[in-house]
């Protein structure tokens, strides 16, 4: 290696040593600082007095408790059909008239046969009483007379059945036949229902079975027909539990609860979609806070004014109705953090936003 190269390497090493010494000196003289996180800002509020109702909401449909199909007992062409859906009819009101021509013919034939056998029987009966004929002739004539009378009564009954009447008083829900169509004994001419006796059959999940069974007398039922924004408000009425099925469907894992509407009025009709709110527990005039005060795990924080710190509270068991939750009586005058609770921890100092 040449003298020039050795000299160059020596100078480079000396320069690096000097740079390291200068850097160390500068770093030694510089002061280090610790990072201090800013104090979180929160908003607080005290509980207010309110009511919390714990409930289960289930959708369903309004039904008439009893829907009566009006089925004719004879078949034939419909000649008159005054029934109209929506009409209220009293018992024995004519729903339809079926062509009675074939039944009238049968009636006339039966009537003629009945008259002939009746005359014969009356004559033989007179002879029998006077001893002028045998017991056998009397019995044979009476049997023929009884059979003819039965045929006559049947023919008369069938002719009367051509006039189809309402079996009960009620509102006609369905009337989908017409004059000229064929009325049969297998298809209703109309369906009637008592519009003042409406029910809803709820399919309730199995997990609530014990709740409904043990608190049946305390449960309050509210039936809500959703309104239309800007047009009309929700229609609301109360209901009572009439029946709780003692059977759980193995397919759906539901059981049926039948509730009877107490005052259906004009806003509730069979077939309408409704929501049923079953209130099983109610807390009135208690301190409450909005559920937004709670975190996802249902915990919340108190603000301790004396120390400007927060205190963790586990409120997962506090009754709530989806809007508010019940605050324990011991905290009714305490401050709760309503905003900023997700960025604090137990015992942390905070600053209250005025």
HELIX and SHEET records of a PDB file:
HELIX    1   1 UNK A    3  UNK A   29  1                                  27    
HELIX    2   2 UNK A  101  UNK A  129  1                                  29    
HELIX    3   3 UNK A  135  UNK A  160  1                                  26    
HELIX    4   4 UNK A  206  UNK A  208  5                                   3    
HELIX    5   5 UNK A  209  UNK A  214  1                                   6    
HELIX    6   6 UNK A  291  UNK A  293  5                                   3    
HELIX    7   7 UNK A  329  UNK A  331  5                                   3    
HELIX    8   8 UNK A  341  UNK A  343  5                                   3    
SHEET    1   A 5 UNK A 309  UNK A 314  0                                        
SHEET    2   A 5 UNK A 299  UNK A 304 -1                                        
SHEET    3   A 5 UNK A 335  UNK A 339 -1                                        
SHEET    4   A 5 UNK A  40  UNK A  46 -1                                        
SHEET    5   A 5 UNK A 350  UNK A 352  1                                        
SHEET    1   B 7 UNK A 324  UNK A 326  0                                        
SHEET    2   B 7 UNK A 273  UNK A 290 -1                                        
SHEET    3   B 7 UNK A  48  UNK A  64 -1                                        
SHEET    4   B 7 UNK A 198  UNK A 205 -1                                        
SHEET    5   B 7 UNK A 254  UNK A 261 -1                                        
SHEET    6   B 7 UNK A 235  UNK A 244 -1                                        
SHEET    7   B 7 UNK A 220  UNK A 225 -1                                        
SHEET    1   C 4 UNK A  67  UNK A  70  0                                        
SHEET    2   C 4 UNK A 190  UNK A 193 -1                                        
SHEET    3   C 4 UNK A 170  UNK A 174 -1                                        
SHEET    4   C 4 UNK A  88  UNK A  89 -1                                        
SHEET    1   D 4 UNK A 163  UNK A 165  0                                        
SHEET    2   D 4 UNK A  94  UNK A  98 -1                                        
SHEET    3   D 4 UNK A  76  UNK A  80 -1                                        
SHEET    4   D 4 UNK A 182  UNK A 183 -1                                        
END                                                                             
